[in-house]
Amino acid sequence: MDEFALDARVGFAIIVVFGLAWITFGWFLGRKTTTHEEFALAGRNVGFAFASATAMATWVTSNTTLVAPELTFQFGLWGMVGYSFAALGLILFAPISARIKTLLPNGYTSGDFIRLRFGFTAWCFFMVISFVYALGWLVSLGMAGGILLQALSGLDYHIGMSAILFICVLYTLFGGLRAVIATDFIQALIIITGVVLVAVLLLTNVGMPEIHQNLADHHPRLLDLLFPAAIMFLFNNIFFGLGEIFHSNVWWSRALAFKQKVAFRAFLTGGLLWLPIPIVTGFVALAAPQLGIFPSSPDMVGPTVAAAVLGTAGAVVVFIVVFSALASSLDSLLAATSDLLTRDIYHKHLNRKANDKTLFRANRIAIAGLGVVTWILCLPQITTLAALLNFTGAFVASTIWPIVVGLYQPRLEGKYAAGAMAAGTLCGLAGYFLIGFYVAALTACLVSAVITAIGVYMSKNHFDWDLLNEKEHTE
């Protein structure tokens, strides 16, 4: 009997077909891109349908499709329910995105805000946090491509990892953010349709009573709503999700690219659409014990269970859904991180006189370079997806309060914002290594909140919001 749900040739064929489709589409859209602003921010004119789709699809990542089942496998009900609480990040970012659009009409990146609002020192801390998170997320997405292909078809991990990176780098190079958002729209439709189909097929073939009975008899902790580690994970994940979205240029670039009155509605709609997806993908893992599936690596539990229950047809659906989810996040992260490298480092500190053509070329070089660095870091597959992602939680959660307070409260000075991010990150990392990954973001957020509150109380200066309206100078 074949160990894998898909023939290796079928899995590879799906990658080739979808890869060619995305690359061709990116090239077609890229023909209309003539300026750097169009490449980086899609002309700042994205409408509601595409805006909502890209918000939802970008947040459906390897986390949602592979890590949610892994965490459900480890923490039970709180694993999938707690993960769904990450939707709060998108929902609460809705009013923040409108504020960003108002305060930074000429802004390009989240780094612009930190530099103008808090100064150079806070900007340095923020950029370190941003790049640690970006690389962690990029590596997790590349790893997920390899894990997916290996779990379903037996193809070598390095083939799937290399394929997903090559495809996303290429079509992002061609079309920039316009190609990213357009492909996200299609990928969002695929993800929603596929997830609903998998859930229906799983309930039809296995059944809820059988799954519940097996868990109650043999794995009662997975149903325990008072499972201490799971409760800690629940609150940790809320702050991790908030930190991911509030600080990341992936979401700031979208806020700046959406039309003025679209951002609020788009992020709110995207969050509500995303909310049930981790519950559906996480539920798949609860069937693993009944089926006798205990994968060597917990991040393979989702696709392995789905393939075992649903057969070849179901495995194809799962493959396409996860592949689309990975692509919809990887392209967004490549584009947004390359913008930080191009605008915040190259243009603001290395070549302030760079013209539009030079920035356009630098942005594409940054995308290609990020692809190569990510590929190298993915080669060893040094840890599981959940462990890698939650390591970055200590970094990103420390930015929540400085950013939110900085957007609305003029009294917070840069030295306190810098201190909040630095101390929060260090304490979060201490919690990660001394206690566990499920307290890293929570610890970082609490420490950062205390320092930010002290900063608001102690600061004497009132920031002039007009200073954020920085004029762009390119020759």
Beta strands, then each sheet from edge to edge (+ up, - down):
end
